Amino acid sequence: MSETPTRLLDAVDSVIASHGPSGVTLRRVGTEAGLSHTAAAHYFNDKPGLFTAYLTRAYDQVGVHIEHAGENADARAAMLDAAAVYAQFALDSPSPFSVMQRLELCNVDAPELWAARERCYFGVAAILVRNQEDGWAPDRDIRDLIATTWSFVHGFVELWVSGPLAAPYDGEDFVETLRRVFDDLLNSLAYTGSGARPNAKRSLSPGGLETSQSESA
């Protein structure tokens, strides 16, 4: 991305911080970036186009962090690292974090946004698959594991940065608290329970999920 679009997306950070997502206008973003008030319209066409680029950048940034976390040779540590970098992103980039789930603001079918979101999804999935290969929760449906772990981490982070969880943990480190509680959740998921489907094995690919049934006993 060239310098001018980057400056405009950086300006969105400031506008959201000062005025909230509803206060984002093409004119205001251009002014905040120190450019013509028509600059944002020139590069992004309209407000949904601006938010599409903004959310795509945010998801790509998170995806890169998750991929780096996945480089940890210890699969369990990689999962905890992935949760930690998501929490750190929320702290370091509060404006994009606050709108990453606000898909009504953007062109949700834009290919670049889909690719960025899938980058996060499959980054998490790859780490979970490695954990299963190491013997953790081997009989659980990978989709259930992605849903449980991702929703837990996102919910914990969202509730902490918005206040409800920060208050009872007053004085404790956010990221370290998340790592500790998430580790407890991973321990609980290691045991086969109602979510286990021992006769089904599923593999993930960027094209989606493929299911193959093992032979019945």
N, C-alpha and C positions, 0 to 999 in steps of 0.2 A: 504494500500500500504506500502511495506517495505521501509526501510531507503534508500537503494541504488536507486531504481526507483524514489523516491521523490527527492533525490539529483540531479538526472539527469534532472527531469522536472524543478526543480528550476534553473538549469544551462541554460535551454532553455530561461528563462526570461532574463538572462544576455547576452546571445548570440544575441537574437533579439534586445535588447537595443543597443548593440554595432555594429551589422552587418546587422540588418534587417532580416526578415523571409528568404530571399534568402540566407543569410549567415549561416543558420542553417545546420550543417552537423553532422553526428554521431560522427565523430572523434573530432570535435571542442567541442561538448557538453560533451563528456567524459572528455576531457582535462579541460574544464571549471569546471566540477564537482570534479576535483582532482582524477579522476579514470582512469582506462585503456582506451585507445582510442577505444577499442572494447566493452566497457561496455554497451553503448547505443544499439549497435547491438544485444548484448546478451539479453537484457531485452525487446527491442521493435522491433527487427528484421530488420526494415528498416526505412527510413525517414518518409513515410506516417504513419507507426505504431507509431513512436515517436510523430508526430503531433496529431494523434488520441487520444493518452493518454493525451497529453497536452491540447487539446480542451475539452476533456471530463472533465478533472479536472476544467477547467475554467467555463464550463456550470454548473457543479455541485456546484461550489462555488457561482455563481450567483443565482442558484436555491435555495440554502440554505438561502441566503439573502432575496429573494422574499418571501419564506415561513415564515421567521421571521417577515417580514413586514406585512404579512397577519394575524399575530396573534393580531394586533391592533384591539381592540373591535369596533372602529369606522371605518366602511367600507371605507368612503371617505378618511380618514387619512391613511388607509392602502394602498390605491392606490397611494397617494402622497409619502408615505414612500417607496413603491416599486420603484418608479421612482428615488427617492433620493439614494437608495442603489445601483442602477445600475450606476448612475453617480459617486458615490463614488468608486465603483469598477474600473471604467475607470481611475480615478485619482490614486488609490492605486496600480493598476495592469495594467499599460499601455501596457506591452508586450503581455499578453494574450488577452486583449481587442482588440489590433490591428489586431489579426488574427482569432478572433472568427467567423467571416463571411467568412474566406478563406477556405471553405470546399474542395477546389481542392487540398489542401495540405495534406489531410488525407484520411483515408478509410471511406468515408461518410456513408456507409451502416453498419458500426460496431454497433452491438446492444447496447453496452455501451454508445456510443456517442448519438444514438437515444434516449436512456433513459434519458440522461442528458439534452438534448435539450427539450424533452417533459416535464421534470421537470420544466423548466422555463416557458414553454407555459401554462401548466395547473396551475402553481402557479399564473400567471397573470389572467388566466381565472377564477379561484376560487374567486379572489378578485373582479373582475368585476361582477360576478354572485351575490355576496353579495350586491354590490351596486345596481344592478337591483332589488333585493329583497327588498331593502330599498326604492325603488321608483324612482331611477335614470335611465333615458333612458329605461324604462321597455319594450317598444315596438320595440326597435332596435335589429337587428340580432346580437347575441353575437359574431359571427365571425367578423362582421364589426367593433364591438367595440374593439376586440382584435387587429385587423389589424390597426385601427386608432390610438389607444393609444400606442401600442408597437412601431409602425413605427415612431410616433412623438417623443417619448422619445429617441429611439435609434438615430434618425436623429439629434435631438437637442444635444445629448451628443457627437456624432461623429463630428458634425460641431464645437462644442465648443473646444474639445480637439485637433482638427486639426487646429484650428485657426480662421476660418471665423466668427464664432459667438463670440469668446472671445474678439476680437478687439472692436466691437461696445459696448460691455458690460464691457469695461475696468474698473477695480476697483470694480465691483460688484461680490458678492459671487456666484459661479457657481451653487451649489446645491440649494441655496435659490431662485435663479433666475429661475431655472428649475421648482421648486415647484410652484412658483407663476404663470408662464406661463402655466404650465400643468393644474393647477387648473382652469384657464380661459378656457382652451380647454374642460375640463370636464363639466364646466357650459354650454358651447355651445352645447355639445352633449346631454345634458339633455332634450333638446327640440325635439319633434318628427319632423322629416324632411323627405327628400326623401329616406333616408336609412331605414325608419321604415317599418316593415312588420307585421302589427297587427294581421294577421291571422295565423302566424306561430310561434311556440314556439320550441326552440332548447335547448337541454341539452348537456353538455360536459361530457365525460368520457375518461379515458386513452386510450380506444380503438378507440376514434374518436368522431364524432358528430352524434347525432341521432336527426331526425326531425320528429315531429308529427304535423299534421295539425288540427287546431280546427275546429269545425263545422261551416259551412258557414252560414251567417245570412240569 
